[in-house]
Amino acid sequence: MKLLKVLDQEGENLVADPTNQIILRELVTAPHSISELAAQLKLPTLNVWRRMQKLKKVNIVEVTEIKKVGNLEKKLYRSTATLFTPQQYFNFSAKDKNLKQAFEIYSDIQKSMMTKTLTFGDVPKDADPIDYSLYVNMQVFAEICGRPETHTKIAKLEEALAKFRQPRSYL
């Protein structure tokens, strides 16, 4: 399981669905079969199966184990990451020059955090995915924010934001 996965538009649409969010929350913590999820969500098994096929198609969930139960196969699914982020997040650009400057600084800090997060690799098999993800995020935050160059960037970010003239509706 990865710590972070960047989603394309199809993945974003699937993760935005509240039922899929519940399914993913369950699949981050432990593998589940479709019938287990259906019972837990009080949904028809066929509906959950259809959702899982869509999630699997875009690599948001994966089959982690296949168990033989009599003549049947019971597939256990797991989330492919602990955190999903939309691709569009990386494509924004402000129109106001001061805000654009501020956003570039902010994006640079975020990029540093993302790059550092990716160095941790996959969630260790013996670790709780949620705990490990929280640990990594806080560790990265503390390291990046503790750097003198990040302090300098934050000061420049504050200066650029102060120059941005906000319309009253922003306040």
C-alpha positions as CSV (number, residue, x, y, z in Angstrom):
1,M,0.0,0.0,0.0
2,K,1.3,3.4,-1.0
3,L,1.2,6.4,1.3
4,L,-0.1,8.7,-1.4
5,K,-1.7,8.3,-4.8
6,V,-2.4,11.2,-7.3
7,L,-5.7,10.6,-9.0
8,D,-6.8,11.3,-12.6
9,Q,-10.2,12.8,-13.3
10,E,-12.0,9.4,-13.2
11,G,-10.4,8.5,-9.9
12,E,-11.3,11.9,-8.5
13,N,-14.9,11.3,-9.4
14,L,-15.0,7.9,-7.8
15,V,-13.3,9.0,-4.6
16,A,-15.7,12.0,-4.3
17,D,-18.6,9.6,-3.9
18,P,-19.6,9.3,-0.2
19,T,-20.2,5.6,-0.4
20,N,-16.9,5.0,-2.1
21,Q,-15.2,7.1,0.7
22,I,-16.7,4.7,3.3
23,I,-15.5,1.7,1.3
24,L,-12.0,3.1,1.0
25,R,-11.8,4.0,4.7
26,E,-12.6,0.4,5.5
27,L,-10.1,-0.9,2.9
28,V,-7.3,1.2,4.3
29,T,-7.6,-0.4,7.7
30,A,-8.0,-4.0,6.6
31,P,-8.8,-6.2,3.6
32,H,-12.4,-7.0,3.1
33,S,-14.5,-9.1,0.7
34,I,-17.3,-7.6,-1.3
35,S,-19.9,-9.5,0.8
36,E,-18.4,-8.2,4.0
37,L,-18.5,-4.7,2.7
38,A,-22.1,-5.1,1.4
39,A,-23.2,-6.4,4.8
40,Q,-21.5,-3.6,6.7
41,L,-22.9,-0.9,4.4
42,K,-26.3,-2.6,4.2
43,L,-26.1,-2.5,0.4
44,P,-26.8,-5.2,-2.2
45,T,-23.7,-7.2,-3.0
46,L,-24.1,-6.5,-6.7
47,N,-24.0,-2.8,-6.1
48,V,-20.8,-3.1,-4.0
49,W,-19.3,-5.4,-6.6
50,R,-20.0,-2.8,-9.4
51,R,-18.3,-0.1,-7.3
52,M,-15.3,-2.3,-6.6
53,Q,-14.9,-3.0,-10.3
54,K,-14.8,0.7,-11.0
55,L,-12.4,1.4,-8.2
56,K,-10.2,-1.6,-9.3
57,K,-10.1,-0.4,-12.9
58,V,-8.5,2.9,-11.9
59,N,-6.1,1.2,-9.4
60,I,-7.7,2.7,-6.3
61,V,-8.3,-0.8,-4.8
62,E,-6.6,-4.1,-5.5
63,V,-7.1,-7.8,-4.7
64,T,-4.7,-8.8,-1.9
65,E,-5.8,-12.4,-1.4
66,I,-8.0,-15.1,-2.8
67,K,-9.4,-17.7,-0.4
68,K,-11.1,-20.9,-1.4
69,V,-14.4,-21.3,0.4
70,G,-15.8,-24.6,-0.8
71,N,-16.2,-24.4,-4.6
72,L,-16.1,-20.6,-4.5
73,E,-13.3,-18.0,-4.4
74,K,-13.5,-15.2,-1.9
75,K,-11.5,-12.2,-3.0
76,L,-10.2,-9.8,-0.4
77,Y,-9.7,-6.2,-1.5
78,R,-7.5,-3.5,-0.1
79,S,-7.0,0.2,-0.8
80,T,-3.9,0.9,-2.9
81,A,-3.0,4.0,-0.8
82,T,-3.8,5.6,2.6
83,L,-4.3,9.1,1.0
84,F,-5.6,10.2,-2.4
85,T,-5.1,13.6,-3.9
86,P,-6.5,15.1,-7.1
87,Q,-4.2,15.8,-10.0
88,Q,-6.0,19.2,-10.5
89,Y,-4.4,20.4,-7.3
90,F,-1.1,20.7,-9.2
91,N,-2.6,22.6,-12.1
92,F,-3.9,25.8,-10.4
93,S,-2.5,29.3,-11.1
94,A,-3.7,32.6,-9.6
95,K,-4.5,35.6,-11.8
96,D,-3.4,38.3,-9.3
97,K,0.4,38.7,-9.5
98,N,0.9,38.9,-5.7
99,L,-1.3,36.0,-5.1
100,K,0.4,34.1,-7.9
101,Q,3.8,34.8,-6.2
102,A,2.3,33.6,-2.9
103,F,0.9,30.4,-4.4
104,E,4.3,29.6,-6.1
105,I,6.0,29.8,-2.7
106,Y,3.2,27.8,-1.0
107,S,3.4,25.2,-3.9
108,D,7.1,24.9,-3.5
109,I,6.7,24.1,0.2
110,Q,4.0,21.6,-0.6
111,K,6.2,20.0,-3.3
112,S,9.0,19.7,-0.7
113,M,6.6,17.9,1.6
114,M,5.2,15.7,-1.1
115,T,8.7,14.8,-2.3
116,K,9.8,13.9,1.3
117,T,6.6,11.9,1.9
118,L,7.4,9.8,-1.2
119,T,10.8,8.8,0.2
120,F,9.1,6.8,2.8
121,G,7.8,4.4,0.2
122,D,5.1,1.9,0.9
123,V,3.4,1.3,4.2
124,P,5.4,-1.5,5.9
125,K,3.4,-4.8,6.0
126,D,3.5,-5.0,9.8
127,A,2.4,-1.3,10.3
128,D,-1.1,0.0,10.8
129,P,-1.7,2.0,7.6
130,I,-3.5,4.9,9.3
131,D,-0.9,5.2,12.1
132,Y,1.9,5.0,9.7
133,S,0.4,7.6,7.3
134,L,-0.2,10.0,10.2
135,Y,3.3,9.4,11.5
136,V,4.9,10.1,8.1
137,N,2.8,13.2,7.5
138,M,3.7,14.7,10.9
139,Q,7.3,13.7,10.6
140,V,7.5,15.4,7.1
141,F,5.7,18.5,8.4
142,A,8.1,18.8,11.3
143,E,11.2,18.3,9.2
144,I,10.2,20.6,6.4
145,C,8.8,23.4,8.6
146,G,11.8,23.2,10.9
147,R,14.2,24.0,8.1
148,P,15.6,27.6,8.0
149,E,14.9,27.9,4.3
150,T,11.3,27.0,4.9
151,H,11.1,29.8,7.5
152,T,12.4,32.2,4.9
153,K,9.8,31.0,2.3
154,I,7.0,31.4,4.9
155,A,8.1,35.0,5.5
156,K,8.1,35.7,1.8
157,L,4.7,34.0,1.5
158,E,3.3,36.3,4.3
159,E,4.7,39.3,2.4
160,A,3.1,38.3,-0.9
161,L,-0.2,37.6,0.8
162,A,-0.1,41.0,2.5
163,K,0.3,42.7,-0.9
164,F,-2.8,40.9,-2.2
165,R,-5.8,43.2,-2.1
166,Q,-8.6,41.0,-1.1
167,P,-12.2,41.8,-2.2
168,R,-14.5,42.3,0.8
169,S,-16.2,38.9,0.0
170,Y,-12.9,37.1,0.9
171,L,-12.8,38.5,4.4
